[in-house]
Structure formats: structure tokens, C-alpha cells
Amino acid sequence: MAFGGRSLESIKHEDRVKVCPDCGSREIDYDKGETFCKKCGLVLD
């Protein structure tokens, strides 16, 4: 199913995309139970 030309999966992923407020990285890990920056290790959430 698409919404405005985008798939539901891409919209769900957009909700999770964050930028680290400490280092500005977009390398965020969501898979370990906590959300944290892969670059500097800051825990987000």
C-alpha cells in the first residue's frame, strides 16, 4: 500500500530516523532495545 507515492514501510522508518544531538550522526541503532548513536554511543530516547 502506498501513501502519496511512498510505501508504508518507508513512512514507518521515517518515524524512527533521528539525528544524534551530540555529534550530528544519522547512524542510529534501534535493534538492541535502546536507541543509541553508533558513532559516539549517546543513548537517545
PyMOL Python script that loads the backbone (N, CA, C, O; Angstrom):
from pymol import cmd

cmd.read_pdbstr("""\
ATOM      1  N   MET A   1       0.853  -1.182   0.000  1.00  0.00           N
ATOM      2  CA  MET A   1       0.000   0.000   0.000  1.00  0.00           C
ATOM      3  C   MET A   1       0.892   1.237   0.000  1.00  0.00           C
ATOM      4  O   MET A   1       1.913   1.270   0.688  1.00  0.00           O
ATOM      5  N   ALA A   2       0.515   2.234  -0.757  1.00  0.00           N
ATOM      6  CA  ALA A   2       1.333   3.446  -0.856  1.00  0.00           C
ATOM      7  C   ALA A   2       0.532   4.668  -0.423  1.00  0.00           C
ATOM      8  O   ALA A   2      -0.677   4.744  -0.639  1.00  0.00           O
ATOM      9  N   PHE A   3       1.216   5.606   0.182  1.00  0.00           N
ATOM     10  CA  PHE A   3       0.621   6.851   0.646  1.00  0.00           C
ATOM     11  C   PHE A   3       1.410   7.993   0.030  1.00  0.00           C
ATOM     12  O   PHE A   3       2.566   8.219   0.388  1.00  0.00           O
ATOM     13  N   GLY A   4       0.791   8.710  -0.893  1.00  0.00           N
ATOM     14  CA  GLY A   4       1.491   9.817  -1.539  1.00  0.00           C
ATOM     15  C   GLY A   4       2.724   9.368  -2.295  1.00  0.00           C
ATOM     16  O   GLY A   4       3.703  10.109  -2.385  1.00  0.00           O
ATOM     17  N   GLY A   5       2.688   8.151  -2.845  1.00  0.00           N
ATOM     18  CA  GLY A   5       3.824   7.636  -3.593  1.00  0.00           C
ATOM     19  C   GLY A   5       4.879   6.966  -2.727  1.00  0.00           C
ATOM     20  O   GLY A   5       5.901   6.509  -3.238  1.00  0.00           O
ATOM     21  N   ARG A   6       4.640   6.904  -1.415  1.00  0.00           N
ATOM     22  CA  ARG A   6       5.610   6.267  -0.513  1.00  0.00           C
ATOM     23  C   ARG A   6       4.992   5.013   0.095  1.00  0.00           C
ATOM     24  O   ARG A   6       3.786   4.972   0.340  1.00  0.00           O
ATOM     25  N   SER A   7       5.797   4.006   0.336  1.00  0.00           N
ATOM     26  CA  SER A   7       5.292   2.782   0.934  1.00  0.00           C
ATOM     27  C   SER A   7       5.104   2.964   2.435  1.00  0.00           C
ATOM     28  O   SER A   7       5.697   3.855   3.044  1.00  0.00           O
ATOM     29  N   LEU A   8       4.279   2.119   3.016  1.00  0.00           N
ATOM     30  CA  LEU A   8       4.037   2.156   4.453  1.00  0.00           C
ATOM     31  C   LEU A   8       5.338   1.918   5.217  1.00  0.00           C
ATOM     32  O   LEU A   8       5.565   2.533   6.259  1.00  0.00           O
ATOM     33  N   GLU A   9       6.192   1.031   4.708  1.00  0.00           N
ATOM     34  CA  GLU A   9       7.469   0.760   5.380  1.00  0.00           C
ATOM     35  C   GLU A   9       8.361   1.993   5.409  1.00  0.00           C
ATOM     36  O   GLU A   9       9.026   2.244   6.414  1.00  0.00           O
ATOM     37  N   SER A  10       8.390   2.761   4.336  1.00  0.00           N
ATOM     38  CA  SER A  10       9.235   3.958   4.329  1.00  0.00           C
ATOM     39  C   SER A  10       8.703   5.000   5.298  1.00  0.00           C
ATOM     40  O   SER A  10       9.481   5.727   5.916  1.00  0.00           O
ATOM     41  N   ILE A  11       7.392   5.078   5.437  1.00  0.00           N
ATOM     42  CA  ILE A  11       6.800   6.019   6.388  1.00  0.00           C
ATOM     43  C   ILE A  11       7.112   5.588   7.818  1.00  0.00           C
ATOM     44  O   ILE A  11       7.435   6.429   8.657  1.00  0.00           O
ATOM     45  N   LYS A  12       7.021   4.288   8.107  1.00  0.00           N
ATOM     46  CA  LYS A  12       7.358   3.786   9.447  1.00  0.00           C
ATOM     47  C   LYS A  12       8.814   4.074   9.771  1.00  0.00           C
ATOM     48  O   LYS A  12       9.137   4.459  10.895  1.00  0.00           O
ATOM     49  N   HIS A  13       9.706   3.890   8.784  1.00  0.00           N
ATOM     50  CA  HIS A  13      11.131   4.139   9.001  1.00  0.00           C
ATOM     51  C   HIS A  13      11.387   5.618   9.262  1.00  0.00           C
ATOM     52  O   HIS A  13      12.249   5.956  10.073  1.00  0.00           O
ATOM     53  N   GLU A  14      10.663   6.500   8.596  1.00  0.00           N
ATOM     54  CA  GLU A  14      10.824   7.942   8.811  1.00  0.00           C
ATOM     55  C   GLU A  14      10.559   8.319  10.258  1.00  0.00           C
ATOM     56  O   GLU A  14      11.218   9.211  10.793  1.00  0.00           O
ATOM     57  N   ASP A  15       9.604   7.654  10.902  1.00  0.00           N
ATOM     58  CA  ASP A  15       9.282   7.944  12.293  1.00  0.00           C
ATOM     59  C   ASP A  15      10.462   7.641  13.204  1.00  0.00           C
ATOM     60  O   ASP A  15      10.606   8.255  14.261  1.00  0.00           O
ATOM     61  N   ARG A  16      11.312   6.692  12.796  1.00  0.00           N
ATOM     62  CA  ARG A  16      12.431   6.288  13.639  1.00  0.00           C
ATOM     63  C   ARG A  16      13.724   7.029  13.334  1.00  0.00           C
ATOM     64  O   ARG A  16      14.628   7.042  14.169  1.00  0.00           O
ATOM     65  N   VAL A  17      13.836   7.634  12.184  1.00  0.00           N
ATOM     66  CA  VAL A  17      15.077   8.303  11.797  1.00  0.00           C
ATOM     67  C   VAL A  17      15.327   9.492  12.717  1.00  0.00           C
ATOM     68  O   VAL A  17      14.475  10.368  12.870  1.00  0.00           O
ATOM     69  N   LYS A  18      16.498   9.506  13.319  1.00  0.00           N
ATOM     70  CA  LYS A  18      16.870  10.584  14.226  1.00  0.00           C
ATOM     71  C   LYS A  18      18.285  11.031  13.896  1.00  0.00           C
ATOM     72  O   LYS A  18      19.030  10.338  13.202  1.00  0.00           O
ATOM     73  N   VAL A  19      18.628  12.167  14.392  1.00  0.00           N
ATOM     74  CA  VAL A  19      19.986  12.683  14.286  1.00  0.00           C
ATOM     75  C   VAL A  19      20.505  12.810  15.704  1.00  0.00           C
ATOM     76  O   VAL A  19      19.806  13.317  16.581  1.00  0.00           O
ATOM     77  N   CYS A  20      21.707  12.361  15.931  1.00  0.00           N
ATOM     78  CA  CYS A  20      22.307  12.462  17.255  1.00  0.00           C
ATOM     79  C   CYS A  20      22.505  13.936  17.607  1.00  0.00           C
ATOM     80  O   CYS A  20      23.148  14.670  16.856  1.00  0.00           O
ATOM     81  N   PRO A  21      21.961  14.374  18.739  1.00  0.00           N
ATOM     82  CA  PRO A  21      22.126  15.777  19.122  1.00  0.00           C
ATOM     83  C   PRO A  21      23.554  16.110  19.561  1.00  0.00           C
ATOM     84  O   PRO A  21      23.933  17.280  19.615  1.00  0.00           O
ATOM     85  N   ASP A  22      24.341  15.081  19.875  1.00  0.00           N
ATOM     86  CA  ASP A  22      25.705  15.299  20.342  1.00  0.00           C
ATOM     87  C   ASP A  22      26.695  15.446  19.189  1.00  0.00           C
ATOM     88  O   ASP A  22      27.484  16.390  19.158  1.00  0.00           O
ATOM     89  N   CYS A  23      26.648  14.496  18.229  1.00  0.00           N
ATOM     90  CA  CYS A  23      27.648  14.517  17.155  1.00  0.00           C
ATOM     91  C   CYS A  23      27.058  14.773  15.770  1.00  0.00           C
ATOM     92  O   CYS A  23      27.808  14.984  14.817  1.00  0.00           O
ATOM     93  N   GLY A  24      25.718  14.760  15.638  1.00  0.00           N
ATOM     94  CA  GLY A  24      25.081  15.027  14.358  1.00  0.00           C
ATOM     95  C   GLY A  24      24.996  13.831  13.423  1.00  0.00           C
ATOM     96  O   GLY A  24      24.550  13.966  12.283  1.00  0.00           O
ATOM     97  N   SER A  25      25.418  12.670  13.889  1.00  0.00           N
ATOM     98  CA  SER A  25      25.394  11.472  13.060  1.00  0.00           C
ATOM     99  C   SER A  25      23.967  10.979  12.856  1.00  0.00           C
ATOM    100  O   SER A  25      23.105  11.163  13.714  1.00  0.00           O
ATOM    101  N   ARG A  26      23.731  10.350  11.706  1.00  0.00           N
ATOM    102  CA  ARG A  26      22.447   9.698  11.438  1.00  0.00           C
ATOM    103  C   ARG A  26      22.577   8.186  11.607  1.00  0.00           C
ATOM    104  O   ARG A  26      21.648   7.445  11.286  1.00  0.00           O
ATOM    105  N   GLU A  27      23.717   7.728  12.107  1.00  0.00           N
ATOM    106  CA  GLU A  27      23.941   6.300  12.320  1.00  0.00           C
ATOM    107  C   GLU A  27      23.374   5.917  13.680  1.00  0.00           C
ATOM    108  O   GLU A  27      24.095   5.859  14.677  1.00  0.00           O
ATOM    109  N   ILE A  28      22.067   5.656  13.702  1.00  0.00           N
ATOM    110  CA  ILE A  28      21.362   5.366  14.934  1.00  0.00           C
ATOM    111  C   ILE A  28      21.004   3.886  14.956  1.00  0.00           C
ATOM    112  O   ILE A  28      20.487   3.363  13.969  1.00  0.00           O
ATOM    113  N   ASP A  29      21.274   3.202  16.072  1.00  0.00           N
ATOM    114  CA  ASP A  29      20.969   1.780  16.221  1.00  0.00           C
ATOM    115  C   ASP A  29      19.683   1.626  17.019  1.00  0.00           C
ATOM    116  O   ASP A  29      19.565   2.140  18.131  1.00  0.00           O
ATOM    117  N   TYR A  30      18.714   0.908  16.437  1.00  0.00           N
ATOM    118  CA  TYR A  30      17.416   0.692  17.074  1.00  0.00           C
ATOM    119  C   TYR A  30      17.242  -0.753  17.525  1.00  0.00           C
ATOM    120  O   TYR A  30      16.219  -1.082  18.125  1.00  0.00           O
ATOM    121  N   ASP A  31      18.202  -1.617  17.256  1.00  0.00           N
ATOM    122  CA  ASP A  31      17.982  -3.052  17.381  1.00  0.00           C
ATOM    123  C   ASP A  31      18.348  -3.659  18.724  1.00  0.00           C
ATOM    124  O   ASP A  31      18.104  -4.850  18.918  1.00  0.00           O
ATOM    125  N   LYS A  32      18.899  -2.941  19.632  1.00  0.00           N
ATOM    126  CA  LYS A  32      19.387  -3.528  20.879  1.00  0.00           C
ATOM    127  C   LYS A  32      18.479  -3.248  22.076  1.00  0.00           C
ATOM    128  O   LYS A  32      18.896  -3.460  23.215  1.00  0.00           O
ATOM    129  N   GLY A  33      17.263  -2.784  21.854  1.00  0.00           N
ATOM    130  CA  GLY A  33      16.364  -2.466  22.955  1.00  0.00           C
ATOM    131  C   GLY A  33      16.449  -1.015  23.383  1.00  0.00           C
ATOM    132  O   GLY A  33      15.486  -0.460  23.912  1.00  0.00           O
ATOM    133  N   GLU A  34      17.597  -0.399  23.157  1.00  0.00           N
ATOM    134  CA  GLU A  34      17.770   1.031  23.394  1.00  0.00           C
ATOM    135  C   GLU A  34      18.139   1.670  22.060  1.00  0.00           C
ATOM    136  O   GLU A  34      18.704   1.015  21.185  1.00  0.00           O
ATOM    137  N   THR A  35      17.824   2.927  21.915  1.00  0.00           N
ATOM    138  CA  THR A  35      18.191   3.668  20.713  1.00  0.00           C
ATOM    139  C   THR A  35      19.447   4.453  21.040  1.00  0.00           C
ATOM    140  O   THR A  35      19.449   5.284  21.949  1.00  0.00           O
ATOM    141  N   PHE A  36      20.524   4.189  20.295  1.00  0.00           N
ATOM    142  CA  PHE A  36      21.763   4.905  20.571  1.00  0.00           C
ATOM    143  C   PHE A  36      22.529   5.206  19.300  1.00  0.00           C
ATOM    144  O   PHE A  36      22.340   4.561  18.268  1.00  0.00           O
ATOM    145  N   CYS A  37      23.398   6.199  19.395  1.00  0.00           N
ATOM    146  CA  CYS A  37      24.230   6.615  18.277  1.00  0.00           C
ATOM    147  C   CYS A  37      25.386   5.631  18.115  1.00  0.00           C
ATOM    148  O   CYS A  37      26.114   5.357  19.069  1.00  0.00           O
ATOM    149  N   LYS A  38      25.548   5.104  16.907  1.00  0.00           N
ATOM    150  CA  LYS A  38      26.643   4.173  16.639  1.00  0.00           C
ATOM    151  C   LYS A  38      27.993   4.877  16.619  1.00  0.00           C
ATOM    152  O   LYS A  38      29.024   4.240  16.837  1.00  0.00           O
ATOM    153  N   LYS A  39      28.002   6.182  16.360  1.00  0.00           N
ATOM    154  CA  LYS A  39      29.262   6.916  16.236  1.00  0.00           C
ATOM    155  C   LYS A  39      29.838   7.310  17.594  1.00  0.00           C
ATOM    156  O   LYS A  39      31.013   7.065  17.866  1.00  0.00           O
ATOM    157  N   CYS A  40      29.001   7.928  18.458  1.00  0.00           N
ATOM    158  CA  CYS A  40      29.537   8.413  19.734  1.00  0.00           C
ATOM    159  C   CYS A  40      29.013   7.646  20.952  1.00  0.00           C
ATOM    160  O   CYS A  40      29.540   7.802  22.053  1.00  0.00           O
ATOM    161  N   GLY A  41      27.970   6.812  20.759  1.00  0.00           N
ATOM    162  CA  GLY A  41      27.460   5.996  21.853  1.00  0.00           C
ATOM    163  C   GLY A  41      26.390   6.653  22.718  1.00  0.00           C
ATOM    164  O   GLY A  41      25.928   6.047  23.685  1.00  0.00           O
ATOM    165  N   LEU A  42      25.991   7.868  22.392  1.00  0.00           N
ATOM    166  CA  LEU A  42      24.970   8.565  23.171  1.00  0.00           C
ATOM    167  C   LEU A  42      23.650   7.803  23.096  1.00  0.00           C
ATOM    168  O   LEU A  42      23.198   7.449  22.007  1.00  0.00           O
ATOM    169  N   VAL A  43      23.029   7.550  24.246  1.00  0.00           N
ATOM    170  CA  VAL A  43      21.734   6.878  24.286  1.00  0.00           C
ATOM    171  C   VAL A  43      20.645   7.913  24.023  1.00  0.00           C
ATOM    172  O   VAL A  43      20.569   8.935  24.705  1.00  0.00           O
ATOM    173  N   LEU A  44      19.808   7.638  23.030  1.00  0.00           N
ATOM    174  CA  LEU A  44      18.701   8.518  22.657  1.00  0.00           C
ATOM    175  C   LEU A  44      17.406   7.836  23.079  1.00  0.00           C
ATOM    176  O   LEU A  44      17.311   6.612  22.982  1.00  0.00           O
ATOM    177  N   ASP A  45      16.446   8.553  23.524  1.00  0.00           N
ATOM    178  CA  ASP A  45      15.119   8.011  23.813  1.00  0.00           C
ATOM    179  C   ASP A  45      14.621   8.467  25.108  1.00  0.00           C
ATOM    180  O   ASP A  45      13.515   8.103  25.507  1.00  0.00           O
TER     181      ASP A  45
END
""", "prot")
cmd.dss("prot")
cmd.show_as("cartoon", "prot")
cmd.util.cbc("prot")
cmd.orient("prot")
